[in-house]
Amino acid sequence: METQRFHQKNSQINIVLSNQQKFPGSAEKKQNRTATKNPFKHIDDAFQSFVGLEQLKQKVKEVYATIVINEKRSQSGLSSKKQVLHMLFKGNPGTGKTTVARELAKVYYDLKLLSKGHFIEAERADLVGEYIGQTAQKTRNIIQKSLGGILFIDEAYSLARGGEKDFGKEAIDTLVKHMEDEHNDFVLILAGYPYEMERFLTLNPGLESRFPFILDFPNYSVNQLMQIARQMTSERDYQLTKEAQWSLRSYLQHQVSRRTANFANARFIRNVMEHAIRNHAVRLMEKQDFSTNELMYLAAEDLKLHED
């Protein structure tokens, strides 16, 4: 993907009169221009490599704006309250849920919302024990390690897959309690497939209300998947030939039109690109004599795509 960056230059055109005096008010105009700079530039920069996800980017801007305005309110003697930032992500595989959660840990640390900004990823086995009393302790231990950062639990609905007698419900109850107790320096993000996450929210009364941010991660379009492919190759100093791009686009159109349950969006693109790079290396080794351009370009034959 070719990432576009927009920079505002601070250069100022000064019109000098014959008596060497500048137009009056030039300093005020410069201040006004400074004030109109994008106040969310650092957030745009942090997420500039993320394709799509406009809803997520908007929510982070809302969080930052609330921080700034709350500080102004406090300075003016008005009440302000720290935000609760627990989130729930709903999306199919390869839509960026884990990657976004990792980036949020860094962003929230930079915004001084989290004291450490570390990221801990946990699954059912890290939280659910095999006998009475073990689950609550295991869950508390994970939360304790996560304080100051983000605890991310993918496929969170797996906590409840064992039914009423399963200890997973105890893990959910423990999480709910600490979400409230530790919210000043702890963010919990639960993630999973859309339908399963909807069912999961019905398991504990008040569970949904604990998540002020419930974000949908939609499937990528063909254009977005192509953008991701170009970004991935560019990051490794490769490029797709025009023929390779046409071949990949045609294949993606076919896959997206039928969108099977195992189609993994950006994860699929990553696998295709990594496989193409290996095929490219074998092809050049067999050729033995190659140019610098050939070292850089991935050809359609390297993709080895087959529509089924």
C-alpha positions as CSV (number, residue, x, y, z in Angstrom):
1,M,0.0,0.0,0.0
2,E,1.2,3.4,-0.8
3,T,0.7,5.4,2.3
4,Q,-0.1,9.1,1.7
5,R,1.2,11.6,4.2
6,F,0.1,15.2,4.2
7,H,2.4,17.8,5.8
8,Q,1.5,21.4,6.6
9,K,4.4,23.7,6.0
10,N,4.9,26.5,8.4
11,S,6.4,28.8,5.8
12,Q,4.8,32.2,5.7
13,I,4.7,34.7,2.8
14,N,5.5,38.1,4.2
15,I,4.7,41.1,1.9
16,V,7.2,43.8,2.7
17,L,6.3,47.4,2.0
18,S,8.7,49.9,0.6
19,N,9.3,51.2,4.1
20,Q,10.2,47.7,5.3
21,Q,7.0,47.5,7.5
22,K,5.0,44.2,7.5
23,F,1.3,44.2,7.2
24,P,-0.2,44.7,10.7
25,G,-1.6,41.7,12.4
26,S,0.8,39.2,10.8
27,A,1.7,37.6,14.2
28,E,-2.0,37.1,15.0
29,K,-2.6,35.5,11.6
30,K,0.4,33.1,12.2
31,Q,-1.2,32.2,15.6
32,N,-4.5,31.5,13.9
33,R,-2.9,29.2,11.4
34,T,-1.1,27.3,14.1
35,A,-4.4,26.9,16.0
36,T,-6.1,25.4,13.0
37,K,-3.6,22.6,12.6
38,N,-5.1,19.1,12.9
39,P,-5.3,18.5,16.7
40,F,-5.6,14.7,16.0
41,K,-2.5,14.4,13.8
42,H,-0.7,12.2,16.3
43,I,-3.6,9.8,16.2
44,D,-3.8,9.9,12.4
45,D,-0.1,9.1,12.3
46,A,-0.5,6.2,14.7
47,F,-3.2,4.5,12.6
48,Q,-2.2,5.7,9.1
49,S,-1.1,2.2,8.1
50,F,-4.4,0.7,9.1
51,V,-6.7,0.1,6.1
52,G,-10.3,1.0,6.8
53,L,-11.4,0.9,10.5
54,E,-12.8,4.5,10.3
55,Q,-15.1,3.7,13.3
56,L,-12.1,2.8,15.5
57,K,-10.1,5.9,14.5
58,Q,-13.1,8.1,15.3
59,K,-13.6,6.5,18.7
60,V,-9.9,7.1,19.6
61,K,-10.2,10.7,18.6
62,E,-13.3,11.0,20.8
63,V,-11.3,9.6,23.7
64,Y,-8.5,12.0,23.2
65,A,-10.8,15.0,22.7
66,T,-12.5,14.1,26.0
67,I,-9.2,14.0,27.8
68,V,-8.2,17.5,26.6
69,I,-11.6,19.0,27.3
70,N,-11.8,17.4,30.8
71,E,-8.4,19.0,31.6
72,K,-9.8,22.4,30.5
73,R,-12.9,21.8,32.6
74,S,-10.8,21.0,35.6
75,Q,-8.8,24.2,35.1
76,S,-12.1,26.1,35.0
77,G,-13.3,24.5,38.2
78,L,-15.8,22.2,36.5
79,S,-16.2,18.5,37.3
80,S,-14.5,15.9,35.1
81,K,-14.5,12.1,35.3
82,K,-11.9,9.6,34.0
83,Q,-13.2,7.6,31.1
84,V,-13.9,3.9,31.2
85,L,-12.1,2.4,28.1
86,H,-13.1,-1.2,28.1
87,M,-13.9,-2.4,24.6
88,L,-15.6,-5.2,22.7
89,F,-14.4,-6.1,19.2
90,K,-16.7,-8.0,16.8
91,G,-15.3,-9.2,13.5
92,N,-14.3,-12.2,11.3
93,P,-10.7,-13.6,11.2
94,G,-8.1,-11.3,9.7
95,T,-10.0,-8.0,10.2
96,G,-7.3,-6.5,12.4
97,K,-8.7,-7.0,15.9
98,T,-5.5,-8.1,17.6
99,T,-3.3,-5.7,15.7
100,V,-5.5,-2.8,16.6
101,A,-5.5,-3.8,20.3
102,R,-1.7,-3.8,20.4
103,E,-1.6,-0.4,18.8
104,L,-4.2,1.0,21.3
105,A,-1.9,0.0,24.2
106,K,0.8,2.2,22.8
107,V,-1.6,5.1,22.0
108,Y,-3.2,5.0,25.4
109,Y,0.2,5.0,27.0
110,D,1.2,8.1,25.0
111,L,-2.1,9.8,26.0
112,K,-1.2,9.0,29.7
113,L,-4.4,6.9,30.0
114,L,-2.3,3.8,31.0
115,S,0.8,3.9,33.2
116,K,2.7,1.1,31.4
117,G,1.1,0.6,28.0
118,H,1.9,-3.1,27.8
119,F,-0.3,-5.7,26.0
120,I,-1.2,-9.1,27.3
121,E,-3.1,-11.6,25.2
122,A,-4.9,-14.4,27.0
123,E,-7.1,-17.3,26.1
124,R,-9.5,-19.6,28.0
125,A,-6.7,-21.9,29.3
126,D,-5.1,-18.8,31.0
127,L,-8.2,-18.0,32.9
128,V,-10.3,-21.2,33.5
129,G,-9.1,-23.7,36.1
130,E,-10.0,-27.4,36.5
131,Y,-11.4,-27.3,40.0
132,I,-13.3,-25.0,42.3
133,G,-11.5,-21.8,43.4
134,Q,-8.7,-22.1,40.8
135,T,-10.5,-20.1,38.1
136,A,-11.0,-16.9,40.1
137,Q,-7.4,-17.0,41.2
138,K,-6.0,-17.5,37.7
139,T,-8.2,-14.7,36.3
140,R,-7.1,-12.3,39.1
141,N,-3.5,-13.1,38.4
142,I,-3.9,-12.3,34.7
143,I,-5.7,-9.0,35.6
144,Q,-2.9,-8.1,38.1
145,K,-0.3,-8.6,35.3
146,S,-2.3,-6.5,33.0
147,L,-2.7,-3.5,35.3
148,G,-1.3,-0.4,33.6
149,G,-2.0,-1.9,30.2
150,I,-4.4,-3.8,28.0
151,L,-5.7,-7.4,28.5
152,F,-6.9,-8.8,25.2
153,I,-9.0,-12.0,25.2
154,D,-9.8,-13.3,21.7
155,E,-12.7,-15.7,21.1
156,A,-14.0,-14.6,24.5
157,Y,-17.1,-16.6,24.1
158,S,-15.0,-19.7,24.6
159,L,-15.2,-18.9,28.3
160,A,-18.8,-20.0,28.3
161,R,-18.7,-22.9,26.0
162,G,-18.9,-25.5,28.8
163,G,-22.4,-24.7,29.9
164,E,-23.8,-23.8,33.4
165,K,-21.5,-26.2,35.3
166,D,-18.3,-25.0,33.5
167,F,-15.8,-22.8,35.4
168,G,-15.7,-20.3,32.5
169,K,-18.7,-18.5,34.0
170,E,-16.6,-17.9,37.1
171,A,-13.9,-16.3,35.0
172,I,-16.5,-14.0,33.4
173,D,-17.9,-12.9,36.8
174,T,-14.3,-12.2,38.0
175,L,-13.6,-10.1,34.9
176,V,-16.8,-8.1,35.4
177,K,-15.9,-7.3,39.0
178,H,-12.4,-6.1,38.2
179,M,-13.5,-4.1,35.1
180,E,-15.2,-1.8,37.6
181,D,-12.7,-1.9,40.4
182,E,-9.5,-1.4,38.2
183,H,-10.9,0.8,35.4
184,N,-8.6,3.7,36.2
185,D,-5.5,2.0,35.0
186,F,-6.7,-1.1,33.2
187,V,-8.4,-1.8,29.8
188,L,-10.1,-5.1,29.0
189,I,-10.8,-5.9,25.3
190,L,-12.9,-8.9,24.5
191,A,-13.0,-10.0,20.8
192,G,-14.5,-12.6,18.6
193,Y,-16.8,-13.5,15.7
194,P,-19.9,-11.2,15.5
195,Y,-22.6,-13.7,16.1
196,E,-20.9,-15.5,18.9
197,M,-20.0,-12.2,20.6
198,E,-23.7,-11.2,20.5
199,R,-24.6,-14.4,22.3
200,F,-21.8,-14.0,24.8
201,L,-23.1,-10.6,25.9
202,T,-26.3,-12.3,27.2
203,L,-24.4,-14.5,29.6
204,N,-23.9,-12.0,32.4
205,P,-26.5,-9.3,33.3
206,G,-24.9,-5.9,32.8
207,L,-21.9,-7.3,30.8
208,E,-22.7,-5.3,27.7
209,S,-23.1,-2.0,29.8
210,R,-19.5,-2.5,31.0
211,F,-18.2,-1.9,27.5
212,P,-18.7,1.8,26.4
213,F,-17.0,1.0,23.1
214,I,-18.4,-1.9,21.0
215,L,-16.7,-1.8,17.6
216,D,-17.5,-3.8,14.5
217,F,-14.6,-4.9,12.3
218,P,-16.1,-5.4,8.8
219,N,-14.7,-7.7,6.2
220,Y,-12.3,-5.9,3.8
221,S,-13.4,-5.1,0.3
222,V,-11.4,-6.2,-2.8
223,N,-9.9,-2.7,-3.1
224,Q,-8.9,-2.7,0.6
225,L,-7.3,-6.2,0.3
226,M,-5.3,-5.0,-2.7
227,Q,-4.2,-2.0,-0.7
228,I,-3.1,-4.3,2.1
229,A,-1.2,-6.5,-0.4
230,R,0.7,-3.5,-1.8
231,Q,1.5,-2.3,1.7
232,M,2.8,-5.7,2.8
233,T,5.0,-6.1,-0.3
234,S,6.3,-2.5,-0.1
235,E,7.3,-3.0,3.6
236,R,9.7,-5.8,2.4
237,D,11.0,-3.9,-0.7
238,Y,9.0,-5.9,-3.1
239,Q,6.4,-4.8,-5.7
240,L,3.7,-6.7,-7.7
241,T,4.0,-6.6,-11.4
242,K,0.8,-5.3,-13.2
243,E,0.1,-8.9,-14.3
244,A,0.4,-10.1,-10.7
245,Q,-2.0,-7.3,-9.5
246,W,-4.5,-8.3,-12.1
247,S,-4.2,-12.0,-11.2
248,L,-4.6,-11.2,-7.5
249,R,-7.5,-8.9,-8.0
250,S,-9.4,-11.4,-10.1
251,Y,-8.8,-14.1,-7.5
252,L,-9.9,-11.9,-4.6
253,Q,-13.1,-10.9,-6.5
254,H,-13.9,-14.6,-6.8
255,Q,-13.2,-15.3,-3.1
256,V,-15.0,-12.2,-1.8
257,S,-18.1,-13.0,-4.0
258,R,-18.4,-16.4,-2.3
259,R,-16.9,-15.3,1.1
260,T,-16.6,-18.7,2.8
261,A,-16.3,-19.0,6.6
262,N,-12.6,-19.8,6.4
263,F,-11.6,-16.7,4.2
264,A,-9.3,-14.8,6.6
265,N,-9.2,-11.3,5.0
266,A,-5.8,-9.6,5.7
267,R,-4.4,-12.9,7.1
268,F,-5.1,-14.5,3.8
269,I,-3.2,-11.7,2.0
270,R,-0.3,-12.1,4.3
271,N,-0.1,-15.9,3.6
272,V,-0.3,-15.3,-0.2
273,M,2.4,-12.7,-0.1
274,E,4.8,-14.8,2.0
275,H,4.2,-17.8,-0.2
276,A,4.8,-15.6,-3.3
277,I,8.1,-14.4,-1.9
278,R,9.3,-18.0,-1.4
279,N,8.1,-18.9,-4.9
280,H,9.9,-15.9,-6.3
281,A,13.1,-16.9,-4.5
282,V,13.0,-20.4,-5.9
283,R,12.3,-19.1,-9.5
284,L,15.3,-16.8,-9.4
285,M,17.5,-19.5,-8.0
286,E,16.6,-21.8,-10.9
287,K,17.1,-18.9,-13.4
288,Q,20.5,-18.1,-11.8
289,D,21.0,-14.9,-13.9
290,F,18.7,-12.0,-12.8
291,S,18.6,-8.2,-12.7
292,T,17.9,-5.9,-9.7
293,N,14.4,-5.4,-11.0
294,E,13.8,-9.1,-11.0
295,L,14.9,-9.2,-7.4
296,M,12.2,-6.6,-6.6
297,Y,9.2,-7.7,-8.6
298,L,6.8,-10.5,-7.8
299,A,5.3,-12.0,-10.9
300,A,1.8,-13.5,-11.4
301,E,3.5,-17.0,-11.6
302,D,4.8,-16.4,-8.1
303,L,1.4,-16.0,-6.6
304,K,0.2,-19.5,-7.7
305,L,-3.5,-18.7,-7.2
306,H,-6.1,-21.3,-8.1
307,E,-9.8,-20.6,-8.1
308,D,-11.7,-23.5,-6.7
